[in-house]
Amino acid sequence: VATENARAERLARIIVSDIVLYNPEKFEAALRDGNPLEALDAELDEGRAHFRERIPERVRERRDFLGEELLRVARLRGMR
């Protein structure tokens, strides 16, 4: 379980990093507005499709790895 979670967390970090890297203005606006999950919904959907291909359902259903990672990064970058 720990290894599966670590693999899912690592992939979530990569996907969220790409979302932030390729959508800097949208991400910054989402930080200001305090709504990164809503503002980057389309990008998260695309990321989740990739996540589904690589991570088994039994792991994915444990928690929202991508949403949690996006919120973690947003808080690190100053969102309250």
Summary of the structure (lengths in Angstrom):
residues: 80
radius of gyration: 12.4
end to end distance: 31.4
largest distance: 36.5
contacts: 216
relative contact order: 0.20
helix: 81%
strand: 0%
